[in-house]
Amino acid sequence: MESLNEKYHLTNPQIQVGLEPKEVKVDKFLNKVYVANERSNSISILDSNSGTLKEIFINTIPHDAEVNDKIHHVYVSGKSPSETISIIDGRTEELLQNIQLDQEPRDIEVNEKESKLYLAGKDGIRLIDDNGSMSLSIDPVKKYEVEGNYSKIAVDEEAEKVYVINEYPPQLLIFNNDLNLLDNLSIPDKKEPLDVEVDENDHSVYLITEKNFYKQYNDTGMMGVELKNKPSTLEVNEDSDIVYVISDHDVSIINGTTNTKIDKIIPLLGPLLELEVNEDSDIVYVLAEHGLYSLNEKTNRLSNISISEPLSNIEVNENSNIVYLTSKNSDSLFAIHGPKNKVAVGITFNISPLNSGKIICGDEKTEYPINQYLYEVPGITCTAKANSGYEFISWNENIDSNTTRPLKPCIEESHSFFDPIIEPIQKSLQIYNDTATTSFCITQYGTFTASFKALPAPLPTEYWIPLYGLVVSTVIGASIPSIILWAKTKGEVKKSNLHHNRIKSIYDEGKRDEHDLESLDKLKNEITDSFSKGNISQIRYSNLKDELSVLYQEIFMKKVDSMDDDKGMDPAIKLRLVREIRDAFSKGKLTELHYNILMNKITETEK
């Protein structure tokens, strides 16, 4: 495993993966991306938590891939030189097993609830029952041996049914989870079915032929809507019950509840390849050969993201709101920032030494988290801001664990005639911060470090004032340091006590829960601001942070305890809590001691 910079140092907003990447899938809970590379017979694994990239070779041309993010297994069907199903453990990123097949499957589909994998091909329909143990095989009893042209599978986990379309004769076959045939329905227009999808909310089944769109509900007859253009694929937003059907150059929008007409047809520049829905944000993504369209269901706003090379596949991570695209021409993977609707890059910021400064990014002047891999849109300017007692030195890019590369600032420097006179005074007063020197513009993937150095103790006033011709210091210079020190110490104590009393008031309230996080965050920012302005000393700042950390830990511990009490809690909620705790630690809200206590407690709840 290696950082992206170690192997691929790119100036373009994309990640180079294996040769001719096609299929891309995500495990939204592990936050990992899997790319099937056809010409290099490999699977590239991008860990979007750390920014590391790994390639696993499977000795066959990968054709299709599916992810079970309940047990974190990845299934890859191979088509040549050997027909296989490869199983990869997403947690360890190791190849577990290759299962030999008689023929290449045309489609594979996962039932996450039952940890079952279904395969459809010319030789029938197969089932792999994956209970997480080794070694797995196709159960000889759980087969549908009738030969046919089985092309697509859809699974309704809640209804415990599996739907498979047969191209010839045109049929919709309905099975239970163990592949016992329940029903076999003929397609009314006798045309070859092209795709099938399930809405698990109301257990409707949708399929398309070259002429019609059909809805099959409660195992009854099929209701049809005529299509004007030959479609290629369909997708369902189960939250809104809206069905999308794409042809080569348009998207038809159908109300899945009424199924009486096509509500809208949106013409687009093609060729159109695939469609994905982010059900959390109600954004529909339509992949075209040279770009990506996004349609907001709530506002009907259509946006276009142009990319200067042909694309092949799309996948959405609903948890992170990142969209991934593959390109065979450049052997690369693109990430799209969902909220900003732009091509993004993955970056990690570090500070050296720790707590010597912070990184402020964008027009909103947002403090960027440290040592955390995140996606951001290129073009944003970040500034390294030194904490009190430190001075910025340089920006560096981490190429590998032993190699760094200095980076030039991205804002053009401007100099004044008085700079040589003013800058030493500013540095002595610890108010110097040259934006041109401390700036960094995000343009590429990588890990970037802002380095600072500790400043010497500020020169006493009686030294630097005479240097600039202020003769009055010769008279009162001896008394100024004592006066300043007395005033500064008194101000520090007053400011520190003010923050301490605020913290104590939260302690005294007794019940502390997540509703107090907003006031805690505001208080933390005030304390950090006081420290950066030199209003409180390093020792008082550290003590206040420790007191705050205790409060943060108590609030998070209540959440962890509730997770322990609720054994059936949604894994997505657990994942969100872990991310909240990691984010709090990276932003200095939690000390390392309290962070470790919380993470150990979470580990215990999973046993």
ABEGO torsion letter per residue (X at the ends): XBBAAAABBBABBBBBBBBGBBBBBBBAAAGBBBBBBAAAGBBBBBBAAAGBBBBBBAGBBBABBBBBAAAGBBBBBBAOABBBBBBBBAAAGBBABBBBBABBBABBBBBAAAGBBBBBBAAEBBBBBBAGBOBBBBBAABBBABBBBBABBBBBAAAGBBBBBBAOBBBBBBBBAAGBBABBBBBAAGBBBABBBBBAAAGBBBBBBAABBBBBBGGBBBBBBBBABBBABBBBBAAAGBBBBBBAABBBBBBAAAGABBABBBBBBOBBABBBBBAAAGBBBBBBAAEBBBBBAAAGBBBBBBBABBBABBBBBAAAGBBBBBBAAAGBBBBBBAAAGBBBBBBBBBBOBBGABBBBBEAAGBBBBBGBBBBBBBGBBBBBBBBBGBBBABBBBBABAABBBBBBBABBBBBBAAAAAAAAAAAAAGABBBAAAABBBBABBEBBBBBBBBBBBBBBAAAAAAAAGBAAAAAAAAAAAAAAAAAAAAAAAAAAAAAAAAAAAAAAAGBBBAAAAAAAAAAAAAAAAAAAAGABBAAAAAAAAAAAAAAAAAAAAAAAAAAAABAABBAAAAAAAAAAAAAAAAAGABBAAAAAAAAAAAAAAAX
